[in-house]
Amino acid sequence: MQTIILIGALPNDPRRDELLARLKAATANVDWNWIQALEVSSRPDDKYVRQLHAKDQRGELTDTTIVKLPLLHGATRNQVHKLSCAIVEAPRGIETIDQLVDWLHSTDANLIPRQEWMVGTREAAFLAIISKMIRGCRWAKDVSGHSFLKHGDLLKQSPVQRRGYEAVRNSAFDLLPKLTASRVILQKGANQGKTPLEYAINTKVLEVLKSMILQRSFTVLTGDSFRVVLEYINADTSAKVINACDGIVNGQTIKQCHQQFSPDED
């Protein structure tokens, strides 16, 4: 049975038994637990965190996912990240039981059922850039288009910039010039004066990129357009320990990938 353990606090300290009853009623095939903290401290009892580490050492967390709630003390966060099981972070905007229950059962949470696409650092960077642009319908057939994304919005927002994934963000900075040089992504502006630097996916490769995400495979990236990008990605020696389905490729990205693209679109 899949086990999902919440850890941390919610505003106004809702009752633990009320939340767990809601979750168990909605999803009977999941073993739910909540290591609760009070809002004032955001730090649960250390003995429960020690118990998690003991279970991890015994290999008892293989089917377990830890969900970090918005209010969680930094010291506890560090201890949680040392666990070998899957770890997911709930959005900061969640404040009530209703919001949390809805999110836990959403596609974006990727918990029920849990989907996995394990990738390395450079693959994650590539997917973060492409996913960000697809979910916002940022594509164009040439630089005269209007669906471009500003430089700062691309590189300084999720999923390119996420806490704990600094190496992914650094790779995204390295990868972006290669994407524009290969014209996988179109670039306009110079980030000077009134001409901001902006980007959009080249519609010539849009369907290939959508197929990559839907198939969860980089093997569809063929041809000269992707040669430099693939050389960069394939030179990565990092372990494939990042789940792209956790916050990189989300439900909105998948929805847009299923939409039929019209060549007349800008």
Residue pairs with C-beta under 8 A, 6 or more apart in sequence:
1 29
1 30
1 31
1 63
2 29
2 30
2 31
2 63
2 64
2 65
2 112
2 114
3 30
3 31
3 32
3 33
3 61
3 63
3 64
3 65
4 30
4 31
4 32
4 33
4 64
4 65
4 67
4 104
4 111
5 32
5 33
5 34
5 35
5 52
5 64
5 65
5 66
5 67
6 19
6 32
6 33
6 34
6 35
6 36
6 67
6 69
7 34
7 35
7 37
7 44
7 49
7 66
7 67
7 68
7 69
7 72
7 76
7 80
8 35
8 36
8 37
8 42
8 44
8 68
8 69
8 70
8 71
8 72
8 76
9 36
9 37
9 38
9 39
9 41
9 42
9 69
9 71
9 72
10 39
10 69
10 70
10 71
10 94
10 95
10 96
10 97
10 100
11 39
11 71
11 95
11 96
12 39
12 95
13 38
13 39
14 96
14 97
16 34
16 36
18 97
19 34
19 97
19 100
19 101
20 32
20 33
20 34
22 97
22 101
23 30
23 32
23 101
23 104
24 30
24 32
26 101
26 105
27 105
27 112
30 112
35 44
35 45
35 48
35 49
35 52
36 44
37 43
37 44
37 69
37 71
37 72
37 73
37 76
39 71
41 73
42 71
42 72
42 73
42 76
43 72
43 73
43 75
43 76
44 76
49 76
49 79
49 80
52 61
52 66
52 80
52 83
53 79
53 82
53 83
55 61
56 83
56 84
56 85
61 83
61 84
61 85
62 85
64 85
64 86
65 85
65 86
65 87
65 88
65 111
65 114
66 80
66 83
66 85
66 86
66 87
66 88
67 88
67 89
67 90
67 104
67 109
67 111
68 77
68 80
68 87
68 88
68 89
68 90
69 90
69 94
69 100
70 90
70 91
70 92
70 93
70 94
70 95
72 80
80 87
81 87
81 164
86 114
86 243
86 246
88 109
88 110
88 111
88 246
88 247
89 163
89 247
90 100
90 103
90 104
90 109
91 103
93 99
94 100
94 103
103 109
104 111
104 112
105 111
105 112
106 251
107 250
107 251
107 254
108 247
108 250
108 251
108 252
110 243
110 245
110 246
114 245
115 245
116 243
116 245
117 216
117 243
117 244
117 245
117 249
118 240
118 241
118 242
118 243
118 244
119 127
119 240
119 242
119 243
119 244
120 233
120 236
120 238
120 239
120 240
120 241
120 242
121 167
121 168
121 171
121 236
121 238
121 242
122 171
122 175
122 232
122 233
122 235
122 236
122 238
123 218
123 233
123 236
123 240
123 242
123 244
124 165
124 168
124 171
124 242
124 244
124 248
125 160
125 168
125 169
125 171
125 172
125 174
125 175
126 172
126 175
126 229
126 233
127 213
127 244
127 248
127 249
128 159
128 160
128 168
128 172
128 248
129 154
129 160
129 172
129 175
129 176
129 179
129 185
130 201
130 209
130 212
130 213
131 159
131 213
131 248
131 249
131 250
131 253
132 138
132 149
132 154
132 157
132 158
132 159
132 160
133 139
133 149
133 154
133 185
133 199
133 200
133 201
134 201
134 209
134 210
134 213
134 253
134 256
134 257
135 250
135 252
135 253
135 256
136 149
137 147
137 256
138 147
138 148
138 149
138 199
138 200
138 201
139 145
139 147
139 200
139 201
139 202
139 203
139 206
139 261
139 265
140 146
140 147
140 148
140 186
140 200
140 201
140 202
140 203
140 266
141 202
141 203
141 204
141 263
141 266
142 186
143 186
143 187
143 188
145 186
145 200
145 266
146 266
147 200
147 266
148 186
148 188
148 198
148 199
148 200
149 198
149 199
149 200
150 196
150 197
150 198
151 191
151 196
151 197
151 198
151 199
154 160
154 176
154 199
155 161
155 169
155 172
155 173
155 176
158 247
159 247
159 248
159 250
160 168
160 169
160 172
161 169
162 168
162 169
162 247
165 242
167 238
168 242
171 236
174 232
175 229
175 232
176 185
176 199
178 228
178 229
178 232
179 185
179 229
180 186
180 187
180 199
181 228
182 224
182 225
182 226
182 227
182 228
182 229
183 202
183 204
183 225
184 201
184 202
184 205
184 209
184 225
184 226
184 229
185 199
185 200
185 201
185 202
186 199
186 200
186 201
186 202
187 197
187 198
187 199
188 197
188 198
189 195
189 196
189 197
189 198
190 197
191 197
201 209
203 261
203 263
203 265
204 225
205 225
205 226
206 261
207 261
208 220
208 221
208 226
210 256
210 257
210 261
211 220
212 218
212 220
212 221
213 249
213 253
213 254
213 257
214 254
214 257
214 258
216 244
218 230
218 233
221 229
221 230
242 248
